[in-house]
Structure formats: C-alpha cells, structure tokens
Amino acid sequence: MEKRWGARRRLDLDLLLYHRGVPVSRGKTRDIGMEGLFAHIGPAWLSVGTPVEAELLVPDGGRTGRYRLASVITHVGTEGMGLMFQVFDPAAYQAIQRILDE
C-alpha cells in the first residue's frame, strides 16, 4: 500500500548523503518525488528518524545544479534508505519539479 502523499518518478541522479555536516555516503536516487526520495547507497547504517542532508546533482537546462536538502530517514533496507524532505528551498523545488514534468 502506497503511503506517500505525492507520486514518485524512477530517476537516477547522483547523490551525496551528509550526517551532521559530514559527507558519509555516495550513491544514486532510485526514485524521487516532491516530498522525498529513495537513496540507493547499499546497506543503511543510519536509523529511521535520523536527520541527514541529501545533496542532489540535478540536470538543469544543459547545466548541473547542486541542491542540498534537509531530510529525515523514513525507512532503511539492504539497498539504501527512504528520505523525506524537511525544508525545501525554492530553487531545489523548481529543479525537481522540472525533471518530474519531463
């Protein structure tokens, strides 16, 4: 059963995960929506409820934008973790909306 508020799109974006301001893992998104994403980073070692930041590399009109989004871990598994965005900056929102609309 789907628990998300909004739809997600399968999308392979480069991702860097930060914990307490320090980069801790590199990977790819598996899917992304306006409220969160799944980070495909291998076995998760952080627990549900942990605040993190996800830095996304988003193609944006021939360039690549870097967006760091405050998030919280919502679920973990052997392939990675689900993140829910906590604070959304307008530039990141617009970039993600553009790629979701493609």
Secondary structure, 3 states (H helix, E strand, C coil): CCCCCCCEEECCCEEEEEECCEEEEEEEEEEEECCEEEEECCCCCCCCCCEEEEEEEEEECCEEEEEEEEEEEEEECCCEEEEEECCCCHHHHHHHHHHHHC
